[in-house]
């Protein structure tokens, strides 16, 4: 199996590559080679048991997508995107990166022809949904009515994925990721970044800013769960998907207050006290239009799994990023 990972320098991309190298394959299938691509050069794993090539550039450059798929990768994981807050702040960049590059990729695949039909795993988002939401949670059949530019770009990407799959140009699986929490590393421009920040920063002895009310409810899963989603989507049987090629991933619906209480249970009062409330109307406005609950039964029936408590999500971060030690 030859693999192309787009957006490989990001957190999810790095962890995905690490997991594939550790496993030596995907779904029991050995890997013969991997190409990693991003706007900055991804770091090639030193211990990979197969050849790894690294490239940096812009997917919008003429001929770039054609060059990336010229080797006919069997699996293409499309993680390349700019995040929600940046897409909202920079309209042109959001559409160029999140939409135009996706279309360029699909067209490059189609142009090869000759029966070439790779598995394409496209990372979408629950931002494709917009209010009003049903009280018991959204299903995969709920209308795509995004209320942000980012959500609109991802929704169009889902439609393209379904149509190119229907026409037989590729075999696509779209995974609507929950907000991934707790994200390691430094804060980014995602409007959802505070969901991780109010856990990550206090656990690292730093103050965190909370820009929304503690009653704000959202849908979460850990980075470890996200990697599991991607790997499962890479080898699953796509026949049961029919024309609904995108799936809402399993997750956990909690309020910000419940996040903080989980942090207090896991790490204590001193850590939880490092959160400072500082309302931000812009962030509040973006987050207010996001889904609070989902019904992921369809994805679960197809083998996707996630955490069942926010304590578990915090513990994943502690185990994977802090060596299993809860700081004081």
Helices and strands as residue ranges (DSSP letters): E 2-6, H 11-23, E 25-26, E 29-30, E 33-38, E 51-56, H 64-69, E 75-78, H 84-89, H 91-95, I 96-100, H 101-112, E 119-125, G 126-128, H 149-166, E 171-177, E 179-180, H 193-203, E 208-210, E 217-221, H 223-235, G 239-241, E 246-248, E 252-255, H 256-267, H 269-272, E 275-277, H 281-287, H 297-301, H 310-321
